[in-house]
């Protein structure tokens, strides 16, 4: 059974979702500038390591609240 988690969705073109199928995680990042990027992870720690690098706090262009909500949503997967 595949369970889908919405990490963020600003509109129809800017969103991130995670599909969980057992231990396998498929993260889809859709943006109006870059299109769709799909990342496959074998474990949650591997996904969180990617997220910490992708959303490095010192390089994040949003607010601290936005950063925290994204990280909390990923931790909740």
Protein Blocks (a to p, Z undefined) as FASTA:
>chain_A
ZZdddfbdfblmlccddddehjbccdddddfklopaddddfbfklmmmmmmmmmgfklpc
bdfklmmmmmmmmmmZZ
